Amino acid sequence: MPDTANPTILIALLIAAYLVGSVPFAVVVSKIFGLADPRSYGSGNPGATNVLRSGNKAAAALTLIGDAAKGWLAVWFAARIGASPLVVALVALAVFIGHLYPLFLGFKGGKGVATALGVLLAIQPWLGVATALTWLIIAAFMRYSSLAAIAAAVFAPCFYLLGGALIWQTQPPIAVAIVAIALTLVYRHRANIGRLLNGTEPRIGKKKT
C-alpha cells in the first residue's frame, strides 16, 4: 500500500481526485446523444436535472450515474489503499470541488448533488441510501429537485452522526467533510432558494424553453 501520509503521494492523490471530479458527464453524455450543451438552456447547470429538461431521460440517468460514480470511485480508491480518515476526507472534498470547479469547463461546473451522493455511498453505503431516499421522498411529493437536494444536504450530516451511534464508527475528519459538502450544496442552491420563495422555481421534468 502506498504511504498516503507522504506529501508527494498525498498531493498526487488529491490532484487525481480533483481531475476525476472535473469530468463533465452532463456535457459528454449530451454530445453522445446529440443533444444541445446543457449549459445553453434551462438553468445552464451541467448536471442531471438540467439534462432532464432536454426531454431525454436516458441521457439524464447516465449523467446522474456518471457524476455519482466519480465521487464514489475517488473515495473508494482512497479507502481501498488504506488512507487515513483525514486523507479520505480530503479526497472527498477534492473530487467534490472538481465537479463544482472543473478544469475541463473553465472552472464553471455543476452544483454537486450527484457527486456528493457518490461520496456518501463510498463513505458508508447506508448513509448514501438514507440521503438518496430523503431526496426521492421530497422530490416525489414536492417536485422540486433543488428543494430535495437542500433537504438531503441538511440531513446527510445528521444521518452520519446518528449512524455513528448505531451502525458505524464516526470519524471526525469525515464528519467535517460531510458538513462542508452539505453547507456548500446549500450555498450553491442560493438562487434556487430565492426562486422557491417567490414561486418561480421550475419543477422536475420541465423541458427547456
NORDAKA-V933505 format. One record per residue. OMEGA is omega in radians with two decimals (999 if undefined). D_FIRST is the distance of its C-alpha to the first C-alpha in Angstrom with 1 decimal. Layout:
# NORDAKA-V933505
((OMEGA/D_FIRST) (OMEGA/D_FIRST))
This chain:
# NORDAKA-V933505
((3.11/0.0) (3.12/3.8) (-3.07/6.5) (3.04/8.6) (3.08/11.4) (-3.07/11.9) (-3.12/15.1) (3.13/14.6) (3.14/11.3) (3.14/12.9) (3.13/16.1) (-3.14/14.8) (-3.13/13.2) (3.09/16.6) (3.13/18.6) (3.12/17.0) (3.12/17.7) (-3.12/21.2) (3.07/21.9) (3.12/21.0) (-3.11/23.3) (-3.13/25.9) (-3.05/26.5) (-3.07/30.1) (3.13/30.5) (-3.14/34.0) (-3.12/35.2) (-3.12/33.4) (3.12/34.7) (3.11/38.1) (-3.14/38.4) (-3.12/37.5) (3.14/40.2) (-3.13/42.6) (3.07/42.9) (3.08/43.7) (-3.09/41.0) (3.10/40.3) (-3.06/40.8) (-3.13/44.4) (3.12/45.7) (3.13/45.5) (-3.08/43.5) (-3.10/41.9) (3.11/38.4) (-3.12/35.9) (-3.04/34.8) (-3.11/35.6) (3.14/38.6) (3.07/40.3) (3.11/39.6) (3.12/41.3) (3.06/44.4) (-3.10/44.7) (-3.11/45.7) (-3.08/42.9) (-3.14/41.1) (3.12/38.7) (3.13/37.6) (3.14/37.1) (3.13/35.1) (3.08/32.8) (3.12/32.4) (-3.13/31.5) (-3.12/28.9) (-3.13/27.4) (3.10/27.3) (-3.09/25.8) (-3.11/23.2) (3.06/21.8) (3.12/21.5) (-3.05/19.8) (-3.09/17.4) (-3.10/16.1) (3.12/15.7) (-3.12/14.4) (3.12/11.5) (3.11/10.7) (-3.09/11.0) (-3.13/9.1) (3.04/5.7) (3.12/6.9) (3.12/9.0) (3.10/12.1) (3.12/15.4) (3.14/16.6) (3.10/14.1) (3.12/14.6) (3.13/18.3) (3.10/18.2) (3.11/16.7) (3.12/19.4) (-3.12/22.0) (-3.12/20.9) (3.10/21.2) (3.11/24.4) (3.10/25.9) (3.11/25.1) (-3.12/27.4) (-3.09/30.0) (-3.03/30.1) (3.09/28.9) (-3.02/28.9) (3.13/30.5) (3.13/33.4) (3.10/34.4) (3.09/32.6) (-3.04/34.8) (-3.10/32.9) (-3.09/33.4) (2.97/33.5) (-3.07/30.1) (-3.11/31.2) (3.13/29.3) (3.08/26.1) (3.10/26.3) (3.10/26.8) (3.10/23.7) (-3.13/21.7) (3.11/23.5) (3.13/22.9) (3.13/19.1) (3.08/19.4) (-3.12/21.8) (-3.12/23.6) (3.06/26.8) (3.10/26.8) (-3.14/26.8) (-3.13/29.5) (3.14/31.7) (3.11/31.5) (3.12/32.3) (3.08/35.2) (3.11/36.5) (-3.08/36.6) (-3.12/38.3) (3.14/40.9) (-3.12/41.9) (-3.10/41.9) (-3.08/44.0) (-3.05/46.6) (3.11/46.8) (3.06/45.9) (3.14/44.2) (-3.10/40.6) (3.13/40.4) (3.11/41.7) (-3.14/39.3) (3.13/36.4) (3.13/37.7) (3.14/38.2) (3.13/34.7) (-3.14/33.2) (-3.07/35.3) (-3.06/34.5) (3.10/30.6) (3.12/30.0) (3.11/32.6) (-3.11/31.0) (-3.14/27.6) (3.11/29.4) (3.11/31.6) (3.11/28.8) (3.12/27.1) (-3.04/30.3) (-2.94/30.5) (-3.05/27.4) (3.11/24.1) (3.14/23.0) (3.08/23.7) (-3.10/21.3) (3.13/23.4) (3.11/21.3) (3.13/21.1) (3.13/24.8) (3.13/25.6) (-3.14/23.8) (3.10/25.8) (3.14/29.0) (3.12/28.5) (-3.13/28.0) (3.14/31.0) (3.12/33.2) (3.11/32.3) (3.12/33.3) (3.13/36.6) (-3.13/37.3) (3.13/36.6) (-3.07/39.2) (3.10/41.8) (3.10/44.1) (3.13/43.8) (3.10/44.8) (3.14/47.9) (3.08/48.8) (-3.12/48.3) (-3.13/50.7) (3.01/53.3) (-3.12/53.0) (-3.14/51.9) (3.12/48.3) (3.13/48.1) (-3.13/47.2) (3.08/44.5) (3.12/45.5) (-3.06/48.1) (3.11/48.4) (3.09/48.5) (999/51.9))
